[in-house]
Amino acid sequence: MTTAEREGVQRTAARAALGVRDVVALQPALAERLALAACRVFEAVGSGAARAPVGAGVRCEIAPDGVWHLEVRCILDEDHRVVDVARRVRADVKAAVSTYLAQHDAARPLTVRVVVSVTRTIRPAARETA
């Protein structure tokens, strides 16, 4: 798997997950947080060449048998059942990534496995003031 393929899958999965109603944000892993902090420091020094990690909150890898494994780490709206939202995220990410891979001539058979980890639930700020 090339870096471009991985980034494309991560970006597609992140967009699909964020498109699900009641997903407030994606939770980056510690490595992604450290990379983002390093990017900010690097940009502050004046280069401007650094960028935030692509698909923060989404981990993906391809197994030797060709199966794509994705983990999507979500922060959800606390007013909704976690299991229902997680199921929608899983289905939407799986469909989006499968379509992306098919459009980019990925090797057959296409198998995508998605695990959704809900890292926390919060009350979105927009409703707290209402």
C-alpha positions in Angstrom: 0.0 0.0 0.0 1.4 3.4 -1.0 1.2 6.5 1.2 -1.2 8.0 -1.3 -3.5 5.0 -1.1 -3.4 5.1 2.7 -4.1 8.8 2.8 -6.9 8.5 0.3 -8.6 5.7 2.4 -8.1 7.7 5.6 -9.5 10.9 4.1 -12.5 9.0 2.6 -13.2 7.3 5.9 -12.9 10.5 7.9 -15.3 12.3 5.5 -17.8 9.5 5.8 -17.6 9.4 9.6 -18.0 13.1 10.0 -21.0 13.0 7.6 -22.9 10.9 10.1 -25.4 13.0 12.1 -24.4 13.0 15.8 -20.7 12.6 15.2 -19.2 15.7 16.7 -15.6 15.1 15.8 -12.9 12.5 15.3 -10.4 11.8 18.1 -6.8 11.7 16.9 -4.5 9.1 18.5 -1.6 10.2 20.6 0.9 9.9 17.7 -1.4 12.1 15.5 -1.6 14.7 18.4 2.1 14.8 18.7 2.6 15.2 15.0 0.1 18.0 14.9 1.8 19.7 17.8 5.2 19.4 16.0 3.6 20.8 12.8 2.4 23.8 14.7 5.8 24.4 16.2 7.5 24.0 12.8 5.0 26.4 11.2 5.6 28.9 14.0 9.3 28.9 13.3 8.4 30.2 9.8 8.6 27.4 7.3 4.9 26.9 6.6 5.7 23.6 4.8 4.2 21.3 7.5 0.6 20.2 7.5 -1.8 18.5 9.8 -2.0 14.7 9.5 -4.4 13.4 6.9 -7.3 11.5 8.3 -6.6 12.2 12.0 -8.9 9.9 14.0 -8.7 7.1 11.4 -6.2 4.2 11.4 -6.0 1.9 8.4 -3.8 -1.0 7.3 -4.1 -3.7 4.7 -3.5 -7.3 5.7 -1.5 -9.7 3.6 -4.7 -11.3 2.4 -5.9 -8.0 1.0 -8.4 -7.1 3.7 -8.5 -3.5 4.7 -8.8 -2.9 8.5 -9.9 0.6 9.6 -10.4 2.0 13.1 -12.4 5.2 13.4 -12.2 7.0 16.7 -15.3 9.2 17.2 -16.6 11.8 19.7 -20.3 11.7 19.7 -23.2 13.9 20.7 -24.3 12.7 24.2 -28.0 13.0 23.4 -28.0 10.0 21.1 -27.6 6.2 21.6 -23.9 5.4 21.1 -24.6 2.0 19.6 -27.0 3.5 16.9 -24.5 6.2 15.9 -21.6 3.8 15.9 -23.5 1.4 13.6 -24.2 4.3 11.2 -20.6 5.3 11.2 -19.4 1.8 10.5 -21.9 1.3 7.6 -21.1 4.7 6.0 -17.3 4.3 6.3 -17.4 0.8 5.0 -19.5 1.9 2.0 -17.4 5.0 1.3 -14.1 3.2 1.5 -15.3 0.2 -0.6 -16.5 2.7 -3.3 -13.2 4.6 -3.1 -11.1 1.4 -3.5 -13.3 0.2 -6.4 -12.9 3.5 -8.2 -9.2 3.4 -7.8 -8.7 -0.1 -9.2 -7.9 -1.8 -5.9 -7.2 -5.5 -6.1 -10.1 -7.8 -5.9 -11.8 -9.1 -3.7 -12.5 -5.9 -1.8 -13.0 -6.6 1.9 -13.2 -3.7 4.3 -13.5 -4.2 8.0 -14.4 -1.2 10.2 -14.1 -0.9 13.9 -15.7 2.2 15.5 -14.2 3.4 18.9 -16.2 6.0 20.7 -13.7 7.8 22.8 -16.2 10.1 24.5 -19.6 11.8 24.3 -20.1 15.5 24.7 -22.8 18.1 24.5 -22.0 20.3 21.5 -21.4 23.9 22.4 -24.0 25.3 20.0 -26.8 23.7 22.1 -25.3 24.6 25.5 -26.0 28.3 24.9 -29.6 27.7 23.7 
